[in-house]
């Protein structure tokens, strides 16, 4: 959902090309994103995808304050 929303927002700037890239994604999510972007690149698309955090050694949560600081 976040990637789809970001793609829609970025499309407003009329980029020549919009590519979604991630180290891992659910196969269904990759298929769904194809309607929003020009290309989807995922290194891993595991068939039994339950949660993205399972695929990272460190998947700490980002705080609201960190997000606000990065976007500011």
C-alpha positions as CSV (number, residue, x, y, z in Angstrom):
1,X,0.0,0.0,0.0
2,X,2.8,2.4,0.9
3,X,4.7,1.7,-2.4
4,X,1.5,2.2,-4.4
5,X,0.7,5.5,-2.7
6,X,4.3,6.7,-3.3
7,X,4.1,5.7,-6.9
8,X,0.9,7.6,-7.4
9,X,2.4,10.7,-5.8
10,X,5.6,10.5,-7.8
11,X,3.6,10.1,-11.1
12,X,2.3,13.7,-10.5
13,X,5.8,14.9,-11.3
14,X,5.6,13.2,-14.7
15,X,8.9,11.3,-14.6
16,X,10.2,9.7,-17.8
17,X,10.3,6.4,-16.0
18,X,9.3,5.1,-12.6
19,X,10.8,1.9,-11.3
20,X,10.0,0.2,-8.0
21,X,13.0,-1.7,-6.6
22,X,13.3,-3.7,-3.3
23,X,15.4,-6.6,-2.0
24,X,12.3,-8.7,-1.3
25,X,8.6,-8.4,-2.0
26,X,5.5,-10.6,-2.1
27,X,4.8,-11.9,-5.6
28,X,1.2,-10.6,-5.4
29,X,2.5,-7.1,-4.4
30,X,4.9,-7.1,-7.4
31,X,2.1,-8.0,-9.7
32,X,-0.2,-5.3,-8.2
33,X,2.5,-2.6,-8.6
34,X,3.0,-3.2,-12.3
35,X,-0.1,-1.0,-12.9
36,X,1.5,1.9,-11.0
37,X,5.1,1.8,-12.2
38,X,7.0,1.1,-15.4
39,X,9.1,-1.7,-13.9
40,X,9.2,-3.8,-10.7
41,X,12.6,-5.1,-9.6
42,X,12.7,-7.5,-6.6
43,X,15.7,-9.6,-5.9
44,X,13.6,-12.2,-4.0
45,X,9.9,-13.0,-4.6
46,X,9.4,-15.9,-2.1
47,X,6.3,-18.0,-2.7
48,X,5.6,-18.3,1.0
49,X,5.8,-14.6,1.9
50,X,4.2,-13.7,5.2
51,X,6.0,-10.6,6.4
52,X,8.8,-8.5,5.0
53,X,10.6,-8.5,8.4
54,X,11.3,-12.2,8.1
55,X,13.8,-11.5,5.4
56,X,16.0,-9.0,7.3
57,X,18.5,-9.6,10.0
58,X,17.6,-6.2,11.5
59,X,14.1,-4.8,10.7
60,X,13.7,-2.2,13.4
61,X,10.8,0.1,13.3
62,X,11.2,3.7,12.3
63,X,9.7,6.2,14.7
64,X,7.3,9.0,13.7
65,X,10.0,11.5,14.8
66,X,12.6,9.9,12.5
67,X,10.2,10.0,9.5
68,X,9.4,13.7,10.2
69,X,13.1,14.6,10.5
70,X,13.9,12.8,7.2
71,X,11.0,14.4,5.3
72,X,11.7,17.8,6.8
